[in-house]
Amino acid sequence: MPRPRALAAPLLLAVCLTLWSALATPAGPAPRAAAAAPAAPAALPGLAARAPDRDERPNIVVVMADDLRVDDVQWMPRTRRLFARTGISFENSFAPYPLCCPARATFLTGQHAHNHGVYWHEPPYGYGAFDDSRTVATSLRAAGYRTGFLGKYLNRYGLDRSKVSGKPSHRYVPRGWDEWRGAVENPGDAGFHGGTYVYTDIAFNHDGRIDNRYRGQYSTEVIGSLSAQMAGRFADRRARSGRPFFLYVNHIAPHHGAPRDDDDPASWRDKDGFEHVFPTPYVPPRYRGRFDDVIDRAPGIARTGSPTEGDVSDKPRAVRRLPAMTGRDLVAMREAARQRAESVWVMDKEVSRLVRRLRKDDEWDRTVLVVTSDNGLLQGEHRFRTGKVWSYEPSLRVPLLVTGPGMRGRGDGGHRRYDPVDTPDLTATILDLAGAEPPRKADGSSFQGALTDGDAGWTVPVLTEATHTAGGRSAAFGKRSSIGLRTARWSMTLYRDGFGELYDLVEDPLQHHNLWRSKKHRQVRTDLEKVWRRLRDCSGAGCQEPAPPAYRADASTVAAWTRGYWQQIDRVYGYR
């Protein structure tokens, strides 16, 4: 059965009707335009005492972490308990461009980087290249949703000029947001202090005004408190108007940031001039030490305490140049892992605060909650002390936890799903649940069917992209330095300098053995290169074309391979 993708209008209507039936709300799907008068559905279960709403569609709340690995979720006990009881975990969830700025632009537009034009953090391909005049917010608002944004936006928001307005961005509010509280970098204005990555002095653009009131306060707790307050205001408005809401909460954690902790590992330079750097998030003293007796190594270091990959001669040039890990590296990486876990634990506490507020305001039973990350992170794998922007599994994979009415406790596969999902698919799904039109030509497709009915299998490859330090020139790559694809079994990446990587993830989940030059796998390489040429510049429906039959897998096979993948990862690392 093919992977669900963009649905034609009749099929979309049928799926929507199925979902609303699961919600036990007999009224039909919500209107797709704000101008249409919403129908008055029956009250949702548990809310009979409340005045009936004029719009039965769910609220949608997305909580996005920054650089959260899949195995970092173990440090979120409250979130884990919540989703274990009432949610769904997607075990094959990917950030197709594993870097903060492009990844967030992808979520907001539902498009791959080569279509939205954000490739990096810095000019000319960072925030200043982003046209945010049409995003998921403008679509949801047009469909009748009240919209709110909180926390990190794109890197250099506040520093670079807006592409839409042409003006400095520290007072610029993107279109489509009813409430805007975006973290800003310090533009150098008199009286302005703090910034996005200053954990003890976060600054916001609050609906066009600078809000500098949080000096000395821990930004994770600030964002948690503000998210609960915003949810409360939106709930109150829904109680009075019936209008559903979309809330997009962006934590900084566990991304590294200032100020330094007393126990932060120091960088050092070896005799060959390589600088060993171990960035960490800031964590207040009251939270430090929580995992000192629990975490004895970085997550990408084996149970034995040693790196897993001694020979990187089959890797790209930039990886080959990385020196082998030293004992000093391992100690520093262990401390970085402990501090990241501490910051994740605090974020977990704040997610729980948001859920409690939704329950208090009687909105939990009509709310879809998504917890995810913009990208993953390498922490020891392939000699990376820390890193991302590479098409290796720890960099590409992200947690994706979803719960909502009609999904809680459903599915004979427990609370896990194995269909592949990437960031454009997440955007498409949110719009699908809301009955909203995409803001641009959509590169993803809704996985609503997987939420309510279960897995369909893996037929469409996941496209991956990156811009990093690979040399060479090729017009086929445009602004990108690597382009790859991921099928149920294979990971393939081509670099602008002509280098290639091919991994069998069933046999080699750690991606230690590059099969690019293997004669035995020549046909696989040839077949996937054909798919690569078709997908590399895809747009809209072209990003949803199935792979050749030999590279598809049915739902049971994908589930077995994925469980096997994680079992092998756990045997080596022991952290999930």
Buried (B, 14 or more C-beta within 10 A) or exposed (E): EEBBBBBEEEEBBEBBEBBBEBBEBEBEBBBBEBEEEBBEBBBBEEBEEEEEBBBBBBBBBBBBBBBBBBBBBBBBEBBBEBBEEBBBBBBBBBBBBBBBBBBBBBBBBBBBBBBBBBBBBEEEBBBBBBBBBBBBBBBBBBBBBBBBBBBBBBBBBBBBBBBBEEEBBBBBBBEBBBBBBBBBBBBEEEEBEBBBBBBBBBBBBBBEEBBBEBEEBBBBBBBBBBBBBBBBBBBEBBBEEBBBBBBBBBBBBBBBBEEEBEEBBEEBEEEEEEEBBBBBBBBBEEBBEBBBEEBEBBBBBBBEEEBBBEEBEBBBEBBEEBEEBEEEBBBBBBBBBBBBBBBBBBBBBBBBBBBBBBEEBBBBBBBBBBBBBBBBBBBBBBBBBBBBBBBBBBBBBBBBBBBBBBBBEBBEBEBBBBBBBBBBBBBBBBBBBBBBBBBBBBBBBBBBBBBBBBBBBBBBBBBBBBBBEBEEEBEEBBBBBBBBBBBBBBBBBBBBBEBBBBBBBBEBBBBBBBBBEEEEBEEBBEBBBEBBEBBBBBBBEEBBBBBEEEBBBBBEBBBEBBEBBBEBBEEBBEBB
